[in-house]
Amino acid sequence: MLMSIVYLYFLLFLVTRIMCKENMCRCNVPDSDFAADVNLIYYKCNNETPATISYPITAPEELLKVLEDKQTIFYIFGYLQFPEEENVQLIMDALCYERTDNVVLLDWSKHSKGIYNKAFQNGEKVGSLFAQSLQLLVNNGLDVSKIYIVAHSLGAHIAGFAGKCNDFVIPRITGLDPANPLFYPRGCYLTSEDAAWVDIIHTDMGGYGTPPYQGTAQYFQNGGVRPQPGCKLISIPLSLTDLCSHQKSVNLYAESKRHPTKFVATRCASYIDYILNNCKDSLQTYVGYGASNIRGLFYFKTEVL
């Protein structure tokens, strides 16, 4: 049984690598009608009303007037999600915790719905818009060294455009269980070259989440596969129950924002070696918000989040 699982993931790895190498990523900016439905939402992270300010993706310069001199986290949600969705609100509340960072949400909710292949194609257009928007912000004074992108599922592949389509280097992109490319083979996906450091948290690898290859550092929560604690192995496709393991990456990151040293992972060749305590160097690192710039495969266990 174990060998069958290993073989399956090996095939997923090879097929996905081939698909990604055969497809070109394009940075063409879509038409103005499409762009009009995409916005950057700044979260004040205090008790002011209204709690957010929205800026057009094609004219984000006014955003610079409200950003404080600290790191700016851009969060990108995934397929079928929207700003008011519970899972999105969970992480936005966490990102606002103690106001340690500027917090900005990429709202592409008018293009994230419908059938998956259409949403995926829309996501690539949104990625080009997001990259252009960051370029405008940098041209007008945003410090590149203080840009940090966190993205979940299909949003992780949108995040990759920020690195692919600009002439500056994004310091860090964190992919929360990036969407599985096998759901839509032809396309442009997040890679380890899209930022100086790309860390990936796997919770539903080979299911809704991608096989392991996209990050410079990859973290496998409870082996990185379903079912995660508190989740079921299978359920109705795209139901909350079936998405449970996929969403655990968001839960974990939100918790790590509030408690940066709570989750500790060990570098190891495989999950089996980790379980058997056969990791060679036993290098450990925090997971999520508090993670450091490091490379390799890292494994850790959690209870229900």
N, C-alpha and C positions, 0 to 999 in steps of 0.2 A: 504494500500500500504506500509506504513512504517513498519508495523508488518511483512509483507511478506519479506521485505528486511532484517530485523533483524533476522528472522527465517532462511533465506538463509545463512547469514554469520555465524550463530550459527552452522548450519550443516557443512559448510566448515571448521569451526574451529575444530569440533569434528572429522570429517573424516581425516583432515590433521594430527591432533595429533595422531590418531590411526595409520595412515600410517607410520609416522616417528618413532613411538615407535616399530613398528613391523620390521623395517629394520635396519640391522647392517651397520655401517660405516666401511669401510676397508681402511687401510693405505698402501696397497701394491703399490710399485713403478712400473710403467709400463716399457716396454722394451726400449732399447736405441734408437731404430728407432722412436718411438713415442716421446720420450723426446727431440730428436734433433730438433723438430719443435716448442719447447716452450722456450721462452727467457725472461729475465728481461731486460727492457730498461730503462737506467738512463737518465733523462732529465737534461741537463746542466742549463736550465732556464736562459740563457743569450744569447748574440748575436754571440757566437762562432759557427763556422761551422766545422764539423757537429754539430747539436744541440743535438744529442743523442748518447749514447754508448750502445751496446747490449752485454749481457752476457748470456752464456748458463745456463739454469735452473739447470743443474746438477753440474755446476762448477762456482758458483757465487762469489767465494772468491775475485776475482780481483775488484769486485764492492766496496769492503771496502776501496780501495785506493782513490776513488773519493768522498765518502760520507763525508760530513762535520759533525761537532759535534753538531747536532741538530736532531729534530724528523725526521724520515723517513716515508713518506706516500707511501704505496704500493696501486696502483689502479688496479682493475680487472674489465674489461668490460664484457658484457653479450653475449647472443646468436646472431650470425650473425655479430658481430661487429669486428673491426680491428683498428689498431693504427691511420690510416689516416681518419677514419670515422668521420663525422662532430661532432657527439655527444661526441665522445671520445676526439677529439681535443678541444672541448669546455671546458671540465673539466680539461684536462691536462694544458691548458693555465691558467685556474683559480688556479690550485694547484701550478703553478709556480709563481703566483702573489707575488711580493715583496720578493721572495726567502726566505720565512720564514721556509721552510722545504726542506729536500731532497725529490725528487720526482722520483718514480720508477713505471713503468708500467709492469704488467704481460701480455706478449703478447702470447696468445694462439689461435690466429686468424686462424691458419691452422687446428685447431680442433673445432672451434666454428661454423662452417658452416654445410650445409647439413640438413637432416631431424632432427627434434628436439630431438627425443629419442636418436639418435646417438651422437648428440652434448652434451646431458646431461650425457651420459655414459663417453664421452671424458672428460667432465668437472670434473667428479669424479677422473679420472686419473691425470688430471692437478692439482687438489687439493692436491693429495698425493705428487706430484712433488714439488709443492709450499711449502708444509709443510717441506719436506726434505731440500729444498733450504734454508728456514729460519733457520733450525737447523744448517746447515753448516755455515751460516753467524754468528749465535750466537756463535757457537763453536770457530769461528775465531775472535771474538771480538765485534760483533754488540751488542750494549746495548739493551736488551729486553725492558727496560722501555721506549725506544724511538721509538718503532715500532707501527705504526698506519695503519690499513688496511681499505680502502674505496672501496666498490664494488657495482656494479649495476646488478640487475636482476639475471641471472644465475651465474654471477660472485660472487654474495653474498654467494651462497652455496659453491663455490670453496674456498672462504675466510674462511669458517668454518673449513676446514681441518687444517688450521694453528694452531687452538686450539685443535682439536680432536687428532691430530697425533704427538704432541710434549709434552715434559715433562715440558715446561715452560708456563707461562700464558701470553697471548697477552693482553696488556692493554686495547685496544679498537678496535672494529670492527664496522664500520658504514655500514649498508645495505640500499642501495637506491632502494626501491621498489623491494625486492627480488622476484625472479620468483616464480610463483604459482606452488606448488608441485602437484596440481591436474592435471597439464598437463602431468606429468610423475610420476605416483604414487610411484613406488618403487625407493628409492634412499636415499641419504644422504644430509641433509639440514642444513642450518645455524640455530643454537639455541642460547638461552641466556647463555648457559654454555661454549660457544666457546671462550670467552674472559672475562676479568674482568668486562668489560662494553660493551654491545651490544646495539647500538641505531639504530632504524629502522625508515625510513621516508616512509610513505605510500602515494602513489598518484593514484594507480590503483588497489586497494584492491579487490580481487575476480575476477579481469580480468586477465591481465598479471602479476599482483602482488599478493603476498601471502596474505591469511587471517591473522589477527593479533594474533601472539603468540610468535614470534621469538626473541623479544628483551627484555632487562631489562628496556629500555625506548623506547616508541613508539610514533612517531609524525605523526599526521593525518592532511595532508595539505588539507584544504577545505573538511574535512570529510574523506579524504583518498581514495575516490572513483572517478571514471570517471563520467561525463566529467570534467576535470580540466579546468580552464579559458583558452579560446583560443583553446580548443580541441572539437572534436565531440564525441557523445555518442558511435556510432558504425561506422565502415567503413570496407574496405577490410582487412581481417586478415593479420597481419604482415606488412601492409603498413605503411608508415610514419604517415599517418593520424590516423590510428588505434592505433599506438604505442605512440601517442602524450601524453596521460595522464601518461603512464608508464615512459616516458622520462622526465617528469616534475621534478621528484625527482633529476635527474642529473642537470637540469637547476637551481633548487633551491640550491643544494649544491654548485655549482659553484659560484652562487651569494653570498652565505654565506661565501665563502672563501675570496672574495673581501671585503665584508661588514659583519663581524662576528656578529654584534649586530642588523642586519636589521630585522631578523625574530624572533618574540617572541611568544612562545606557553604557554598555560595555562593548568595545570593539572586538569583533569575533568573526571568524571565517564563515560560520553558519549558525542557524538557530539550534541545530542539534549540538554543536560544540558548546554553545552558550548554556543549553540545558544541562549538559554533562560536565560543565565547568572546565572545558578544554580550550578556553581562549588563550592564545599564546602571549600577547602582551598585556592583556587586562586593562588597557587604557580606557578610562571612563570619562564621560562628558554629560553635561546637562542636556535635556531635550526641550525643544520648543523655543520660547522667547529667550531663555537664558543660555542657549547653546553657543559654543565658541566655534571659531573658524577652524574646522578640522576635517580630515578626509577618512573615508572608510565605511564599513558596514557596522552598524551598532544595534544591539538588541537589548530590550528591557521588558519587564512585566508590569502590568497594572491590574487593579481591581476594576469594578464597575465605575465608570465616570459619568 
